[in-house]
Amino acid sequence: MKILATDLDRTLLPNGHWEGDPGAIDLFNRLTQEHAVTVVYVTGRNLSLTEQAIAEFGIRYPSVLIADVGTSIHTYTQGEWVLDEGWVEHVKRASPRWNVAAIKTLVADIAGMREQEAEHLNQFKQSYYVEHAKSETVLRQVEERVKDRFDEVIVYSFDSHNGNGLLDFLPQSATKQTALEFVAEAHGSAMDEVVFCGDSGNDIFPLTAGFSGVLVRNADDQLVEHVKEAMARNPTLKVYFAKGNFMGLNGYYASGVIEGAYHYGLFS
């Protein structure tokens, strides 16, 4: 089983400040089909926004969609999306103290953050926009009020495209990392046989969990630094840093995903 898992925005999708290679997405689509690769999208987008990306950018439908930063899993079968109810039950069992209403109440009056729109929230995801300049103060208050009380993980990332800070509260059992572990196990694949590609803050967990990691060339500097620090602490971690100048591709976005997939032998 060949599994290629990738984040969407500014990893597979050319929607950042860097110039993407024309034709890179078509090449990604063709190579994954020709080499019988199981494609998994691992994204902060919900199902509806993922459908929009497929239509707008021409990316292929995946076999599996890990959406909402890991809090939902859908399979794509015979032209239809099917929610993985087993994942929902797993999260409920694994994070019994999770209480989204309590978290929402505790952080309601913290200045510098505001709740995201309803379509970005679900039973396992409570998300906020954060004024990035105030992020240190916001995160300190958030940790004082919430940390370790609700089987939660607090994930902060910076969207370099629009300057927004993004703050997610998730169950510890429902992150990009744990969802991809769940999918890998369901497909009978060892973690190091799964290639995961990312570019920004909330990709740090799967990139340093034991999958075969890929950082596209346009990855955030802070993420690159954190991954290198993790690799120094744990020399067994495998992460490839896309460089460009490969097959005439520049290493940004889908080109970096392709470069990383070749590095790990998914495309021979």
Secondary structure as UniProt FT lines:
FT   STRAND          3..6
FT   TURN            10..12
FT   TURN            22..23
FT   HELIX           24..34
FT   TURN            35..36
FT   STRAND          38..42
FT   HELIX           47..57
FT   STRAND          64..67
FT   HELIX           68..70
FT   STRAND          72..77
FT   TURN            78..79
FT   STRAND          80..83
FT   HELIX           85..94
FT   TURN            96..97
FT   HELIX           100..106
FT   TURN            107..109
FT   TURN            111..112
FT   STRAND          113..115
FT   HELIX           118..120
FT   TURN            123..124
FT   STRAND          125..130
FT   HELIX           132..134
FT   HELIX           135..146
FT   TURN            147..148
FT   STRAND          152..159
FT   TURN            160..163
FT   STRAND          164..171
FT   TURN            172..173
FT   HELIX           176..186
FT   TURN            187..188
FT   HELIX           191..193
FT   STRAND          194..198
FT   HELIX           201..203
FT   HELIX           204..207
FT   TURN            208..210
FT   STRAND          212..215
FT   TURN            217..218
FT   HELIX           221..233
FT   TURN            235..236
FT   STRAND          238..241
FT   TURN            247..248
FT   HELIX           254..263
FT   TURN            264..265
//
